[in-house]
């Protein structure tokens, strides 16, 4: 996870995300850099528009919050007496 954060930090600063820069950021955080993880991250980010991906992730994260508010409104509209009536009918069948 540290390597992803390092990549995001480099992106935010407008620096190139390459082996040397990632290694410096990870080392500055006090962690011994792992060459294989760095190379894997650089290779997986090749050709990826990070700004666009972050924008899409923000939109997806905001969508469920709007949907949950709508569900709460529906819950308030239902009368609460229906479950009690159904429970009473079930009890009358037991002791009827």
N, C-alpha and C positions, 0 to 999 in steps of 0.2 A: 504494500500500500504506500510505503514511503516513496517508492519510485514514481508512482502515479502523481503523488502530491508534488514531487520535485518537478515533474513534467508540467504540471499545471502552473507551478510557480514560474518556471521559465517562460511559459506561454504568456502569463500575465505581465511579465517584465519585457516581453517582446524579444526575448533571446531565442536563438535557435536551439531546438531540442535535439542534441546530439550526444554521443558517448562522453565526450570530455566535460560538457556542461552538466550533464546529469551526475556524473561522477563527483564533480566539485560540490554540487548542492547536497547530495547524499552524504558525502564526507563531512561537510560543514554541519550537518545535523547530528554528527557523532556516531554514525553507523558506518561500518566497514562496507564499502561498495561491492556489490556482487556483479561481476562482469557479465555473466549470462543473463541476469535480470535486466541489466541496462541495455544490452544488445537486443533482447527480446522486445523491450518497450519501444526502443527506437525503430525497430523493424515493423512493429504493429502500428505505429503512428505514421508511418511513411504514406504520404498521399491523403491523410485525414485532415479535414478542415476542423480544427479543434473548436474554434469560435462557433461554428454552425452546430456542432454536436452539443456544445454546452447550452446553446439557445434551445435546441430541441429537447434536451433533458429538463430544462426549466419549464417548458410548456407542458410536458408530460407530468411533471411533479405537481403543477398547479391544477391540473384537470380533476383529479380525485377529490381535492378539497372542495371544489364547487359542487360536485356530485353529492357529497356527504351532507351538505346543507339542505339540498333538495329532499333527501331521504328523511331528515329530521322533521321537515315540515309535514310530510305525509304521516309520520307517526303521531303527530299532535292532532291530526284530523280524525283519527279513528276513535270511536267511543270506547271507553274502557269497560263498559258493562257487558259486552258480548262474551268475554271469557268467563265471567262470573255466571252468566246464564247457562252456558254450556256445561260448566262444572256442576251447577245445581241439577241439571237434567241427568247427568251421569250419576249423581248421588241418589236421585229419586229412583233410578232404575235398580240400584243396589238394594235400597231399603223399601222399595215400592210396594 
